[in-house]
Each structure stands twice: as structure tokens, then as C-alpha cells.
Amino acid sequence: MTAPAPFHQITENRPSRWLVTVDHATNRVPDWVAGGDLGLPAAEMGRHIAYDIGALGLGRCLAEHLAAPVIWSNFSRLVIDPNRGEDDPTLVMQLYDGTVIPANRGISDAGVEERLARLHRPYHEALEALAAARADRVLCAIHSFTPQLRGRAPRPWEVGVLHSHLDSRLALPLIAALAEAGICVGDNEPYSGHLAGDSVDRHALRPGRRPGRPNVLIELRQDLIADESGQRIWAARLAPILTAVLARCPL
């Protein structure tokens, strides 16, 4: 029996400069990883710890509006996180937002290497091929964030725009445009936008690409995009703003 692909992509009839990526698209655990069960109940696998709720639907719909290719991972971030570098200590999480991941406790180096070889690396190889297909490519990474971490204050932002100090050419004008549109937007909230080895760093910022591929990472609050209706509404709101900002920026 053939194992499911580690990623999916839609590229046909997508002529845009934009490339939409969804790193944390699903909560799927491959059968060959601990028998397809990380030792967590379904309720935990349905939480934000396992995937970015609503991000896949939003990303696919946004890519349609932009006529952009889109690529997404087909494995849970708890199996191995495609938005982490291979040497990142959080690549395979053993504890996340108060939840212990039993199948990851005491994982061997060989176990990590198998997940890298079968999931993480194929995804990034395909992503880089799409990014390199155009010299003027622009990356738009789609993520989502939980409205509230356990024991923490509620998060007020509707949209977070994350960016690195190495390249804010697209992010800063986008933040201003979202605020002008009446959207509660966070500048590098609820997370910092620079993490060595993450997807944007790997495919847009790394040395050898200067000034690098234009890029932006957009986080939507999960309660806003938990269903298809919300995903379509927000894709329709974001697409013309992204298009207008890119047209105004000399990138």
C-alpha cells in the first residue's frame, strides 16, 4: 500500500508571482509513525497543538483569489514541524501548551531522521522548487493562532503579520494597509517573526539570496476561520489588500 504523500500542491493555471504555503495544514499522523497514533486522544489532536486550524482552507481560497500556486504539508506538526530547522530543539515536540506527546518522548535520533527523510525534506524540496520557478517569486505563508493559550490572556488581534528584521519590505506596508482597512492587526504578534531555519528563513532570507525573496507570514485568529464561511470571507478580504500592497512596493 502506497503511503500518502507528505505534501500536496496546486499549480496548474496559477500564473501569479505569489506562492502561498501552509506549513501546518493537517493533523494527520502517518501509519508508519507509532502506528498512526501519537498517544493523544482525538480532542487533543483537534487542538491547535496538532495543526493550524482553518489555515488550509484559508490558504487554498486565498491562492484561488490570487491565481497563485499553493503547497501544504500533509502531516501534523506534532509528528515533525516543517516550520522548524533540522537542528531546532522543537523540531519534534514532546510537550506543547501543557500537553505531553507520548509517542515523541524519548524518540531516537534514527526516529527523527526517518521523519525528516520521509516528510520534512520532501515538503521543503517541493516548496523550494515552486519558489525557484520564478525569479520574481513572492512568498505568502499562511498560519493561524489560537485565541488563548492555557493560563494566558486572550489574544485581541484578528490578524498577525510576522516578519524578520532582515526583510520587512512587504510586511510593514501590509500591516499599515490592514490597519487602514479596520482590521485589528499585530506587528510580530502573537509571535516574533524571525526564527533561524524556519520556512521563511529557509526559502526567502538565507544568505546567497540578497535582498532575498519578498515574503510575508500571515496569522489569522482561529475562531475567525474555523469554518469554510470564515475562511472564504477572510480570503476575500485579504486578497485585494495583498494585491494592492505588492503593486505599490518596488519588489
C-alpha positions as CSV (number, residue, x, y, z in Angstrom):
1,M,0.0,0.0,0.0
2,T,1.4,3.4,-1.0
3,A,1.9,5.9,1.9
4,P,0.0,9.2,1.5
5,A,2.1,12.0,0.0
6,P,3.9,14.2,2.6
7,F,2.6,17.3,0.8
8,H,0.0,18.5,-1.8
9,Q,0.2,21.3,-4.2
10,I,-2.0,23.1,-6.8
11,T,-0.1,24.8,-9.6
12,E,-2.0,24.4,-12.8
13,N,-3.3,27.7,-14.3
14,R,-1.7,29.7,-11.4
15,P,0.4,32.4,-13.1
16,S,0.8,34.8,-10.2
17,R,4.1,35.9,-8.6
18,W,2.7,34.8,-5.3
19,L,3.3,31.4,-3.8
20,V,1.0,30.5,-0.9
21,T,2.3,28.0,1.7
22,V,0.6,26.3,4.6
23,D,3.1,24.6,6.8
24,H,0.7,23.3,9.5
25,A,-2.2,22.3,7.3
26,T,-3.3,19.0,8.8
27,N,-3.3,16.9,11.9
28,R,-2.6,13.6,10.0
29,V,-0.3,11.1,11.6
30,P,1.2,8.7,9.0
31,D,0.6,5.0,9.8
32,W,4.3,4.3,10.0
33,V,4.7,6.8,12.8
34,A,3.8,5.0,16.1
35,G,1.1,3.1,14.2
36,G,-0.6,6.3,13.2
37,D,-1.3,7.3,16.8
38,L,0.9,9.7,18.9
39,G,-0.9,8.6,22.0
40,L,-3.2,11.6,22.3
41,P,-7.0,11.5,22.4
42,A,-8.9,12.9,19.5
43,A,-9.7,16.1,21.4
44,E,-6.0,16.9,21.8
45,M,-5.3,16.1,18.1
46,G,-8.1,18.5,17.2
47,R,-6.5,21.4,19.1
48,H,-4.1,24.0,17.8
49,I,-1.1,22.0,19.1
50,A,-1.6,19.5,16.2
51,Y,-2.2,21.8,13.3
52,D,-3.2,25.4,12.4
53,I,-7.0,25.3,12.5
54,G,-8.6,26.9,9.4
55,A,-5.2,27.7,7.7
56,L,-5.5,25.1,4.9
57,G,-9.0,26.3,3.8
58,L,-7.9,29.9,4.1
59,G,-4.7,29.3,2.2
60,R,-6.4,27.4,-0.7
61,C,-9.1,30.0,-1.0
62,L,-6.6,32.9,-0.9
63,A,-4.5,31.2,-3.6
64,E,-7.5,31.0,-5.8
65,H,-8.2,34.7,-5.4
66,L,-4.5,35.5,-6.2
67,A,-4.3,32.9,-9.0
68,A,-1.2,31.6,-7.1
69,P,0.2,28.2,-6.7
70,V,-0.2,26.7,-3.2
71,I,1.6,24.0,-1.3
72,W,0.7,22.4,2.0
73,S,2.1,19.8,4.3
74,N,0.2,16.5,4.9
75,F,1.4,15.6,8.4
76,S,0.8,17.0,11.9
77,R,3.3,19.5,13.3
78,L,3.5,17.1,16.3
79,V,5.0,14.4,14.1
80,I,7.7,16.8,12.9
81,D,7.4,20.6,12.5
82,P,8.0,21.7,8.9
83,N,8.3,25.3,10.2
84,R,11.5,24.4,12.1
85,G,15.0,23.9,11.0
86,E,16.5,20.4,11.2
87,D,18.7,21.3,14.2
88,D,15.9,23.1,16.1
89,P,15.2,21.5,19.5
90,T,11.5,22.0,19.0
91,L,11.5,20.1,15.7
92,V,9.8,17.1,17.3
93,M,7.8,18.4,20.3
94,Q,7.5,16.4,23.5
95,L,5.4,19.0,25.4
96,Y,3.2,21.6,23.8
97,D,0.8,24.0,25.6
98,G,0.6,21.8,28.6
99,T,0.1,18.5,26.7
100,V,2.7,15.7,26.7
101,I,3.0,13.9,23.4
102,P,3.6,10.3,24.4
103,A,4.9,8.9,21.1
104,N,7.6,11.6,21.0
105,R,9.0,11.0,24.4
106,G,12.5,9.6,24.2
107,I,12.4,9.5,20.4
108,S,15.7,8.2,19.0
109,D,18.0,10.0,16.5
110,A,17.0,7.4,14.0
111,G,13.3,8.1,14.6
112,V,13.8,11.8,14.0
113,E,15.9,11.1,10.8
114,E,13.1,8.9,9.4
115,R,10.6,11.6,9.8
116,L,13.0,14.2,8.3
117,A,13.6,11.9,5.3
118,R,10.0,10.9,4.6
119,L,8.2,14.1,5.5
120,H,10.1,17.3,6.3
121,R,12.7,17.2,3.5
122,P,10.3,16.2,0.6
123,Y,8.0,19.1,1.6
124,H,10.8,21.6,1.6
125,E,12.3,20.3,-1.6
126,A,8.9,20.8,-3.3
127,L,8.4,24.2,-1.8
128,E,11.8,25.4,-3.0
129,A,11.1,24.1,-6.5
130,L,7.9,26.2,-6.6
131,A,9.7,29.2,-5.1
132,A,12.5,28.9,-7.7
133,A,10.2,28.5,-10.6
134,R,10.0,32.3,-11.0
135,A,12.8,34.8,-10.4
136,D,10.3,37.3,-9.0
137,R,8.5,34.9,-6.7
138,V,6.8,36.3,-3.5
139,L,6.2,34.1,-0.6
140,C,3.0,34.3,1.5
141,A,3.0,31.8,4.4
142,I,-0.4,31.2,6.0
143,H,-0.7,30.2,9.6
144,S,-3.4,30.5,12.4
145,F,-3.1,31.1,16.1
146,T,-5.3,30.1,19.0
147,P,-7.3,32.8,20.6
148,Q,-5.9,31.9,24.0
149,L,-3.1,29.7,25.4
150,R,-3.8,27.9,28.6
151,G,-3.4,30.2,31.5
152,R,-2.7,33.2,29.3
153,A,-4.6,36.3,28.5
154,P,-6.9,36.3,25.4
155,R,-5.3,37.5,22.2
156,P,-7.0,40.5,20.7
157,W,-5.6,40.5,17.2
158,E,-7.6,39.3,14.2
159,V,-4.5,39.1,12.0
160,G,-0.9,38.9,12.9
161,V,1.8,39.8,10.3
162,L,5.2,38.3,11.2
163,H,8.4,39.4,9.6
164,S,12.1,39.3,10.1
165,H,14.4,42.3,10.7
166,L,16.3,41.0,7.7
167,D,13.4,41.8,5.3
168,S,10.3,43.8,6.2
169,R,9.8,45.3,2.7
170,L,6.4,43.7,2.2
171,A,5.3,43.2,5.8
172,L,5.3,46.8,7.0
173,P,3.2,48.2,4.2
174,L,0.8,45.3,4.6
175,I,0.4,46.0,8.4
176,A,-0.4,49.6,7.6
177,A,-2.9,48.6,4.9
178,L,-4.6,46.1,7.2
179,A,-4.9,48.7,9.9
180,E,-6.3,51.2,7.4
181,A,-9.0,48.6,6.5
182,G,-10.1,48.5,10.1
183,I,-8.6,45.1,10.9
184,C,-7.0,44.6,14.4
185,V,-3.5,43.7,13.3
186,G,-0.5,42.6,15.3
187,D,3.0,43.6,14.2
188,N,5.1,40.5,15.0
189,E,2.2,39.4,17.3
190,P,1.4,36.9,18.7
191,Y,4.9,35.6,17.9
192,S,8.2,37.0,16.7
193,G,8.7,36.8,13.0
194,H,12.3,35.7,12.9
195,L,13.4,32.2,13.6
196,A,16.5,30.7,12.1
197,G,15.8,27.7,10.0
198,D,12.0,28.3,9.7
199,S,10.3,28.1,6.3
200,V,10.6,31.9,5.5
201,D,14.2,31.9,6.6
202,R,14.9,28.8,4.6
203,H,13.2,29.9,1.3
204,A,13.4,33.7,1.4
205,L,16.1,35.0,3.7
206,R,19.1,32.7,3.8
207,P,22.5,34.1,2.7
208,G,23.0,33.9,-1.0
209,R,19.6,35.5,-1.7
210,R,20.1,39.2,-1.2
211,P,17.9,41.1,-0.9
212,G,16.0,37.8,-0.8
213,R,12.6,36.8,-2.0
214,P,9.9,39.2,-0.8
215,N,7.9,37.5,1.8
216,V,5.2,37.8,4.5
217,L,3.8,35.5,7.1
218,I,0.1,36.0,7.9
219,E,-1.5,34.5,11.0
220,L,-5.3,34.5,11.4
221,R,-7.0,34.0,14.7
222,Q,-8.5,30.6,14.6
223,D,-12.0,31.4,15.8
224,L,-12.4,33.7,12.7
225,I,-11.6,30.9,10.2
226,A,-12.8,27.8,11.9
227,D,-15.3,27.1,9.2
228,E,-15.5,27.4,5.4
229,S,-17.5,30.6,5.6
230,G,-15.0,32.4,7.7
231,Q,-12.1,31.1,5.5
232,R,-13.8,32.5,2.4
233,I,-14.7,35.8,4.0
234,W,-11.1,36.4,5.1
235,A,-9.6,35.2,1.9
236,A,-11.8,37.7,0.1
237,R,-10.7,40.5,2.5
238,L,-7.0,39.7,2.3
239,A,-6.5,39.1,-1.4
240,P,-7.2,42.7,-2.7
241,I,-5.1,44.2,0.1
242,L,-2.2,41.9,-0.7
243,T,-2.5,42.6,-4.4
244,A,-2.6,46.4,-3.8
245,V,0.4,46.3,-1.4
246,L,2.5,44.3,-3.8
247,A,1.7,46.6,-6.7
248,R,2.8,49.6,-4.6
249,C,6.1,48.1,-3.4
250,P,9.1,48.1,-5.7
251,L,9.9,44.5,-5.2
